């Protein structure tokens, strides 16, 4: 149920899809990430190609990353991130938050 009865439709969301913020926090020193960076970027490119990711990038300062994704459920997103090499190597902690936009810029409608 939308907050305050407001529903905002977004052109890039299909019926039944929701938005998710995936907040990665690095759990080990950055030098441990070096062998995983190329496979992580390949994973990110594959997921962008599938249409599931909307934007992503490193936090400033570089303590992790943030991904905005679309999916049908948190379970859907949890399955998705299990394929991330950072996740399978246990070098990053992932927090997933679902949200329903109440206001949206005109360019995103």
C-alpha positions in Angstrom: 0.0 0.0 0.0 1.5 3.4 -1.0 2.3 5.8 1.8 -0.4 8.4 2.2 -2.3 6.8 -0.7 0.2 8.2 -3.3 1.5 5.9 -6.1 4.2 7.2 -8.4 4.6 5.3 -11.6 8.0 5.1 -13.1 8.6 4.3 -16.8 11.4 1.8 -16.1 9.4 -0.3 -13.6 7.2 -3.1 -14.9 4.0 -4.0 -13.0 4.9 -5.8 -9.8 8.5 -4.5 -9.7 9.9 -2.6 -6.8 13.1 -0.5 -6.2 15.9 -1.6 -4.0 19.0 0.1 -2.5 21.8 -2.4 -2.2 24.4 -1.0 0.3 27.8 -2.7 0.2 30.3 -2.3 3.0 33.8 -3.5 2.5 34.8 -6.0 5.3 38.5 -6.3 4.5 41.3 -4.0 3.4 41.1 -2.7 -0.2 44.2 -4.7 -1.3 42.1 -7.9 -0.8 39.7 -6.7 -3.5 42.3 -6.4 -6.3 41.9 -10.0 -7.7 38.1 -9.6 -7.5 37.6 -6.3 -9.2 37.5 -7.6 -12.8 35.1 -10.4 -12.0 32.9 -8.0 -10.0 32.8 -5.5 -12.9 31.9 -8.4 -15.3 29.1 -9.4 -12.9 27.8 -5.8 -12.8 27.9 -5.5 -16.6 25.9 -8.8 -17.0 23.3 -7.5 -14.5 23.0 -4.2 -16.3 22.5 -6.1 -19.6 19.6 -7.9 -18.0 17.9 -4.6 -17.1 17.9 -5.2 -13.4 20.3 -2.4 -12.4 19.5 1.3 -12.7 22.7 2.8 -11.3 25.7 1.8 -9.2 29.0 3.2 -7.9 31.6 3.5 -5.2 30.9 5.3 -1.9 33.0 8.4 -1.1 35.2 7.7 0.8 35.8 4.3 -0.7 34.3 2.1 2.0 31.9 0.1 -0.2 29.4 0.8 -3.0 25.7 1.5 -3.6 23.5 -0.1 -6.2 19.9 0.8 -7.2 18.1 -2.2 -8.6 14.7 -3.3 -9.6 13.1 -6.6 -8.8 9.9 -8.3 -7.7 11.0 -9.1 -4.1 13.9 -8.9 -1.7 14.4 -12.6 -2.3 14.8 -11.8 -6.0 17.6 -9.4 -5.1 19.3 -11.7 -2.6 19.5 -14.4 -5.3 21.0 -11.8 -7.7 23.8 -10.6 -5.4 24.9 -14.1 -4.5 26.5 -14.2 -8.0 28.6 -11.1 -7.1 32.3 -12.2 -6.6 32.5 -9.7 -3.7 29.6 -11.6 -2.0 30.9 -15.1 -2.7 34.4 -14.2 -1.4 32.9 -12.7 1.7 34.8 -9.4 1.4 31.7 -7.2 1.4 28.5 -7.0 3.6 25.3 -6.3 1.7 22.3 -4.5 3.1 19.2 -4.5 0.9 16.4 -1.9 1.4 13.2 -1.9 -0.6 11.6 1.5 -1.1 8.5 2.9 -2.8 9.2 6.3 -4.3 6.6 8.9 -3.4 8.1 11.7 -5.5 9.9 11.3 -8.8 11.7 13.8 -11.1 9.7 14.4 -14.3 12.6 12.8 -16.3 12.0 9.5 -14.6 8.2 9.3 -15.0 
